[in-house]
Amino acid sequence: MAHFAQLDKNNIITNIIVVNNNELLDENGNEIEQKGIDLCQSIFGQDTKWIQTSIHGNFRKNYASLDGVYNKELNAFIAIKPYNSWILNETNCRWEAPLAYPIDGKDYRWNEETLTWIEIIRE
């Protein structure tokens, strides 16, 4: 199955739909993204904007997420920034904390106020 993300005028993702792969095939059996875009526009309106996304992140870096953004310059889907202090890694287009996640086998959550990882204590 193919997945398509609908973008608003600011390239914010407002909808994600699934399209049967057969809808993308040309006369030679090759998948063509534009055929999926054409199908989406025939259903949702010619004035809508669509772009294909990969659930496995095989292209455009990441799978599209609602309210995330498509960055045309990076040809990538970028999720919502989780914290103000986090920085976009433009190689993989994922947000990263300013401090590396501890690798001691314990679970942590980010504390934006202290800009540190706080261990999650389970009882």
FENSULLIN-V353295 format. One record per residue. D_CENTER is the distance of its C-alpha to the mean C-alpha in whole Angstrom. Layout:
d_center=D_CENTER
d_center=D_CENTER
//
This chain:
d_center=17
d_center=14
d_center=11
d_center=11
d_center=9
d_center=12
d_center=12
d_center=14
d_center=17
d_center=15
d_center=12
d_center=10
d_center=8
d_center=12
d_center=12
d_center=10
d_center=13
d_center=15
d_center=17
d_center=20
d_center=20
d_center=23
d_center=22
d_center=21
d_center=24
d_center=26
d_center=30
d_center=30
d_center=27
d_center=24
d_center=21
d_center=20
d_center=17
d_center=19
d_center=21
d_center=18
d_center=17
d_center=21
d_center=21
d_center=18
d_center=20
d_center=24
d_center=22
d_center=21
d_center=23
d_center=23
d_center=22
d_center=18
d_center=16
d_center=13
d_center=11
d_center=11
d_center=8
d_center=9
d_center=9
d_center=10
d_center=8
d_center=11
d_center=10
d_center=8
d_center=8
d_center=5
d_center=4
d_center=3
d_center=4
d_center=8
d_center=9
d_center=6
d_center=7
d_center=7
d_center=10
d_center=13
d_center=15
d_center=12
d_center=11
d_center=7
d_center=4
d_center=5
d_center=5
d_center=9
d_center=12
d_center=14
d_center=17
d_center=19
d_center=20
d_center=17
d_center=16
d_center=13
d_center=14
d_center=13
d_center=14
d_center=11
d_center=9
d_center=9
d_center=12
d_center=15
d_center=18
d_center=21
d_center=23
d_center=22
d_center=22
d_center=25
d_center=26
d_center=29
d_center=28
d_center=28
d_center=25
d_center=24
d_center=22
d_center=21
d_center=24
d_center=23
d_center=27
d_center=28
d_center=25
d_center=26
d_center=25
d_center=27
d_center=28
d_center=27
d_center=31
d_center=31
d_center=35
//
